[in-house]
Amino acid sequence: MRLDRCACAVPLLILLIAPAMTRADTTVRVIYPRVESPQDSRTRYPLELLRLALEHSGVAYRLEPSLAPMQQARSLRELARGEGLDIAWSVTTRERERELLPIRIPIDRGLSGWRVLLIRRSEQTRMDAMHSLSGLAGLSAGQGHDWPDLDVLRANGLKVMASPTYEGLFVMLQKSRIDYFPRSIAEVVPEREAHPRMDLAIESHLLLHYPEALYFFVTPGNRTLAEAVTRGLERAIADGSMAALFWQTYGSLADELDLRHREVLELANPDFPTDATADRPQLWFQPERSP
């Protein structure tokens, strides 16, 4: 009698466990690059937006960082090979769109192309005399050695020194190896606050601008993930949650950095894809349209 009861209980137990096993099996693990520096705040918004997109996609997922921290160049190489990464976010270029699977939605609304200058606090008086790219050309800027912005600045006649590490750029600025460090308006405030002992300041009157956008990129061939992220982003655009996250994160920038009163210097970006989604103006940032 006890054996019969036990035998009947086994199929029942399997029925109870099976749905849970099915749910676990359908959870998609999505691996993204682990941050290079503990002080690097650049991943916060893209990662929050990625979570939002996947939540809107209708696909169960689990986001995980890569085992090792990765510089941008390494993360894109591994993503292209399909080794250890499923998705990353980066400024789009023609080459990256050829080698990777781009999701052509500017997740930062083009903020990466609006740049203020991080300087040593004592240098503001000298910077007050700068009103053109030709004036800046007499100074030295700093950029990461694998950042597309390095080529953009050089293509516009500016002198730029490259660093192999992100944190190294702040040290170069502090030690007067460079004169200024152009930073996205989305990045500069937390970066200055993350380096309180370096006596750095945000230059007060210049605003560089060139067409640029941050995209999510997926391993080539993984169209299932690309479609899920695209579907989630479009739904988040439609219901306003993507805009809400953006303005919650960056809405104070126009006032905090006094963008409306800055002198804008326009730069060309020869590597910006001509088919970028600039035809959707609601997805692009403009200082005069800020809340």
C-alpha angles and dihedrals in degrees: 000000000000090000091053092051090049092048091052092048094055097066089044090052091050091051091052094047098042097074091050091049090049092051091049092048093053095052109112116220111215117192120201131180116283112236116270096219130026088226093053109111095176094100098057101085098037090049093049090048091049090053090049092049093050091047088054093045096076090235123118109235145170118210116213132175120235117266093249132038111257136207114222097258093052094047092052092047092051091045090053090051093043091237116145098331135079102180142008137171125231144146107284123245133170091254094049091050089053095049101038138037106259126204099212099215115111098233091188094043087240094299090139088070094056107081136184123185126253108210142164107277092238092059100067094098091056091046091053088073093057114100104148144036089253089059092051089048089076091061132066122247127194131224139160114274092237099040118113088222089071090068093041092056093045091048087059094054099261124140110238133181117205127221126200091216136047096227090047090069092063090050091049090053094046092050093048094246086128130025101217142004114215109219134183112255085238092060110033103079097052090041093055090047091049090059104047095153095057096070093227125164139192110248108246111220114026128084120183118204135188132152109272138139139191113231135182110243124200132199108274110261095025094108092151091066093040091053092047093052092044091049091048093049093049091050091048089051091049096050094041097242094117091053090045091054092046095050092041088056101037107014095109095054098093092058098033093053095031090232096170092063099043124109107249118217111195118216130188121238107205092184098053109116112248092220095057114136096262087132089079101070093179088069096055129080122236120179093222091055095051118122 
